[in-house]
Amino acid sequence: MSEPDLFESENSALAHAKAVFCDVDAGEDTYRNTLGQLISYYERLMRETRRLIRRSDREELEMNRLNHRLQELAQELEYRATHDTLTGALNRGAVIDRAGTALARGSLVLIVLDIDHFKRLNDAFGHPVGDAVICGVTASLKDTVGTEDAIGRVGGEEFVALLPELTLDEATRLAERMRAVIAAHRFPTPVACSVTASFGVSWTPQGRTFEHAYCRADEALYEAKRGGRNRVMVAPAI
């Protein structure tokens, strides 16, 4: 089935004008009438063309707006898939992925920390206050590290810092600054006591797994807790 000719009337008028043009016996009135028909069809075509251009411009603007919104939604979905809802820190899955990528390229220093006596805070003041403490600790960590995407939340009150660019000595000094900043942070009422955290630091060579790096830092963390909390311990060099 052939497609309909959208310019059937115009083609017919054009064919008639060609026939008149080729007719050497056509008179002045015939020429004038034929030219008038062509002018009428041309004006109509111009009006329709302008209308279609305006409509096309509107649809292009709408398409651009929709594309921009789709990009925003894709970014929002990616962010939600990789970040913790409460704190905005990386979630556990993103931490594992980024640590794996870092270890495929080179070595990785991992800092693992846990808020001391967090259950007591929750029991004494309730979960909303506990959430406020977690957010305050997260903000302190981000401010100290200076890079938001280096901080991840891997458990209720447990965090990690991914530091592929640092040496073990540099990361240990950074962990000490983190510990001091958290201890000095003043949390809003009703938290009337200081909040502290214990830290474990590990250095892992290229080619190892996140689990290996995490287990060694976690062992150092528990050594810090057994040693009295609010301190930094470093896993032995491999």
C-alpha positions as CSV (number, residue, x, y, z in Angstrom):
1,M,0.0,0.0,0.0
2,S,1.5,3.3,-1.1
3,E,1.9,6.2,1.3
4,P,-0.5,9.1,0.8
5,D,1.0,12.2,-1.0
6,L,0.9,15.0,1.6
7,F,1.5,17.6,-1.2
8,E,-1.1,16.3,-3.7
9,S,-2.8,19.7,-4.1
10,E,0.5,21.5,-4.5
11,N,1.8,19.0,-7.0
12,S,-1.4,19.3,-9.0
13,A,-1.1,23.1,-9.1
14,L,2.6,22.9,-10.0
15,A,1.8,20.4,-12.9
16,H,-0.9,22.7,-14.1
17,A,1.5,25.7,-14.0
18,K,4.1,23.7,-16.0
19,A,1.6,22.8,-18.6
20,V,0.5,26.5,-19.0
21,F,4.2,27.5,-19.2
22,C,4.8,25.0,-22.0
23,D,1.6,26.1,-23.9
24,V,2.8,28.8,-26.3
25,D,-0.8,29.7,-27.1
26,A,-1.8,30.4,-23.5
27,G,-3.1,33.9,-23.1
28,E,-2.3,36.6,-20.5
29,D,-5.4,35.8,-18.3
30,T,-4.4,32.1,-18.2
31,Y,-0.9,33.0,-17.1
32,R,-2.3,35.4,-14.5
33,N,-4.7,32.9,-13.0
34,T,-2.0,30.2,-12.9
35,L,0.4,32.6,-11.2
36,G,-2.3,33.5,-8.7
37,Q,-2.9,29.8,-7.9
38,L,0.8,29.3,-7.3
39,I,1.0,32.3,-5.0
40,S,-2.0,31.0,-3.0
41,Y,-0.4,27.6,-2.6
42,Y,3.0,29.0,-1.8
43,E,1.5,31.3,0.9
44,R,-0.3,28.3,2.4
45,L,2.9,26.3,2.4
46,M,4.7,29.1,4.1
47,R,2.1,29.3,6.9
48,E,2.1,25.5,7.4
49,T,5.9,25.4,7.4
50,R,6.1,28.2,10.1
51,R,3.5,26.3,12.1
52,L,5.4,23.1,11.8
53,I,8.7,24.8,12.8
54,R,7.1,26.3,15.9
55,R,5.6,22.9,16.8
56,S,9.0,21.2,16.2
57,D,10.8,23.8,18.3
58,R,8.3,23.3,21.2
59,E,8.7,19.5,20.9
60,E,12.5,19.8,20.8
61,L,12.4,21.9,24.0
62,E,10.1,19.4,25.7
63,M,12.4,16.5,24.5
64,N,15.4,18.3,25.9
65,R,13.6,18.9,29.2
66,L,12.7,15.3,29.4
67,N,16.2,14.1,28.6
68,H,17.6,16.4,31.2
69,R,15.1,15.0,33.8
70,L,16.0,11.5,32.8
71,Q,19.7,12.3,33.4
72,E,18.8,13.7,36.8
73,L,16.8,10.6,37.7
74,A,19.6,8.3,36.5
75,Q,22.1,10.3,38.7
76,E,19.7,10.1,41.7
77,L,19.2,6.4,41.2
78,E,23.0,5.8,41.0
79,Y,23.5,7.9,44.1
80,R,20.8,6.0,46.0
81,A,22.3,2.7,44.9
82,T,25.8,3.6,46.2
83,H,25.2,5.9,49.2
84,D,23.8,5.4,52.7
85,T,20.3,7.0,53.1
86,L,20.9,8.5,56.6
87,T,24.5,9.9,56.2
88,G,25.2,10.3,52.5
89,A,28.4,8.2,53.0
90,L,29.1,5.3,50.6
91,N,27.1,2.2,51.5
92,R,28.7,-1.2,52.0
93,G,28.3,-2.4,48.4
94,A,29.9,0.8,47.0
95,V,32.8,0.4,49.6
96,I,33.5,-3.1,48.4
97,D,33.3,-2.2,44.8
98,R,35.6,0.8,45.1
99,A,38.1,-1.1,47.3
100,G,38.2,-3.9,44.8
101,T,38.9,-1.4,42.0
102,A,41.6,0.3,44.0
103,L,43.3,-3.0,44.9
104,A,43.3,-4.0,41.2
105,R,45.3,-0.9,40.4
106,G,47.6,-0.6,43.5
107,S,47.8,-0.8,47.2
108,L,45.1,0.4,49.6
109,V,45.1,1.8,53.1
110,L,41.8,1.0,54.9
111,I,40.7,2.7,58.1
112,V,37.9,1.0,60.0
113,L,36.2,2.8,63.0
114,D,33.4,2.1,65.4
115,I,31.6,4.5,67.7
116,D,32.4,3.6,71.3
117,H,29.5,2.5,73.5
118,F,26.9,3.4,70.8
119,K,24.3,1.0,72.2
120,R,24.4,3.0,75.5
121,L,23.6,6.2,73.6
122,N,20.7,4.5,71.8
123,D,19.3,3.0,75.0
124,A,19.7,6.3,76.9
125,F,18.4,8.8,74.4
126,G,16.6,6.8,71.7
127,H,17.3,6.1,68.0
128,P,16.7,9.7,66.7
129,V,19.5,10.9,68.9
130,G,21.6,7.9,67.9
131,D,21.0,8.9,64.2
132,A,22.1,12.4,65.0
133,V,25.3,11.1,66.5
134,I,26.0,9.0,63.5
135,C,25.4,12.0,61.2
136,G,27.7,14.1,63.3
137,V,30.5,11.5,63.2
138,T,30.0,11.2,59.4
139,A,30.4,15.0,59.0
140,S,33.5,15.0,61.2
141,L,35.0,12.3,59.1
142,K,34.3,14.0,55.8
143,D,35.6,17.3,57.1
144,T,38.8,15.7,58.3
145,V,39.5,13.6,55.1
146,G,38.3,16.4,52.8
147,T,36.9,13.9,50.2
148,E,33.3,12.8,50.6
149,D,33.7,9.6,48.5
150,A,36.4,8.3,50.7
151,I,34.0,7.6,53.7
152,G,31.7,4.7,53.8
153,R,29.2,3.4,56.4
154,V,29.4,-0.4,56.5
155,G,27.3,-1.1,59.6
156,G,25.1,0.6,62.2
157,E,27.9,2.6,63.9
158,E,30.8,1.3,61.8
159,F,32.6,3.3,59.2
160,V,35.5,2.9,56.8
161,A,37.8,5.3,55.0
162,L,39.3,4.2,51.6
163,L,42.7,5.7,51.1
164,P,44.5,4.3,48.0
165,E,46.8,7.4,47.7
166,L,48.3,7.3,51.2
167,T,51.1,5.5,52.9
168,L,50.4,3.6,56.1
169,D,52.2,6.3,58.2
170,E,50.1,9.1,56.6
171,A,46.9,7.1,57.1
172,T,47.8,6.5,60.7
173,R,48.3,10.2,61.4
174,L,45.0,10.9,59.6
175,A,43.2,8.3,61.7
176,E,44.6,10.1,64.8
177,R,43.1,13.4,63.5
178,M,39.8,11.7,62.9
179,R,39.8,10.3,66.4
180,A,40.6,13.7,67.9
181,V,38.0,15.6,65.8
182,I,35.2,13.1,66.9
183,A,36.2,13.3,70.5
184,A,36.1,17.2,70.4
185,H,32.8,17.4,68.5
186,R,30.0,18.8,70.6
187,F,26.7,17.0,69.9
188,P,23.4,18.7,70.4
189,T,21.2,18.2,73.5
190,P,20.3,15.7,75.0
191,V,23.8,14.2,74.4
192,A,25.7,15.7,77.3
193,C,28.8,13.5,77.1
194,S,31.6,13.3,74.6
195,V,31.4,10.7,71.9
196,T,34.5,8.7,70.9
197,A,35.5,6.1,68.4
198,S,38.1,3.4,68.1
199,F,40.1,2.9,64.9
200,G,41.9,0.1,63.1
201,V,44.3,0.7,60.1
202,S,45.6,-1.7,57.6
203,W,47.8,-1.5,54.5
204,T,47.1,-4.1,51.7
205,P,49.2,-4.6,48.6
206,Q,47.8,-4.8,45.1
207,G,46.0,-7.9,44.1
208,R,44.5,-8.8,47.5
209,T,40.7,-8.5,48.2
210,F,38.6,-6.1,50.2
211,E,37.8,-8.9,52.7
212,H,41.5,-9.4,53.4
213,A,42.0,-5.6,53.9
214,Y,38.9,-5.3,56.0
215,C,39.6,-8.3,58.3
216,R,43.1,-7.0,59.1
217,A,41.8,-3.5,59.9
218,D,38.9,-4.9,61.9
219,E,41.3,-7.0,64.0
220,A,43.3,-3.8,64.7
221,L,40.0,-2.1,65.6
222,Y,39.1,-4.7,68.2
223,E,42.6,-4.5,69.6
224,A,41.9,-0.7,70.1
225,K,38.6,-1.5,71.9
226,R,40.3,-4.1,74.1
227,G,43.0,-1.6,74.9
228,G,40.5,0.9,76.3
229,R,38.8,2.5,73.2
230,N,39.2,6.0,71.8
231,R,42.5,5.0,70.2
232,V,44.1,4.0,66.9
233,M,45.7,0.7,66.3
234,V,47.6,-0.4,63.2
235,A,47.6,-3.9,61.7
236,P,51.1,-5.5,61.4
237,A,52.7,-5.0,58.0
238,I,52.3,-7.9,55.6
